[in-house]
């Protein structure tokens, strides 16, 4: 699948134009998703030096994207091209219902989610984050 991923509020906490702290499990989950053969596109409002800082932050943490704010690396923007990214899934904290935990996102993409996707607020209260920590430590 092609998966478009927002940066601020999704990979890191909102601190725009600065870089926020990584949201727990964001980078690790995205690397695992990528290892499964999915293409990741960084899809963000950031541009210029702020975009460069976000890309570098991800790269320093071992995450490189197939494309950044483009459908494919060679795409050159002009007025004849829609700015909407063509993706199978969009991961963004501004989704209706907000951003689920990264463990839930990972399990949903891998087809392992046994709970409805919108129950994240319930599962987090019952130790779901510890379950995911244990999963990533294996």
Secondary structure, DSSP 8 states (H G I E B T S, - for coil): -EEEE--BTTTB-S-TTS---B-TTHHHHHHHHHHTT-EEEE--S--HHHHHHHHHHHHHTT---SEESSSSTT----TTS-SS---SEEE-TTSTT----HHHHHHHHTT---S-GGGHHHHHHTTHHHHHHHHHH-
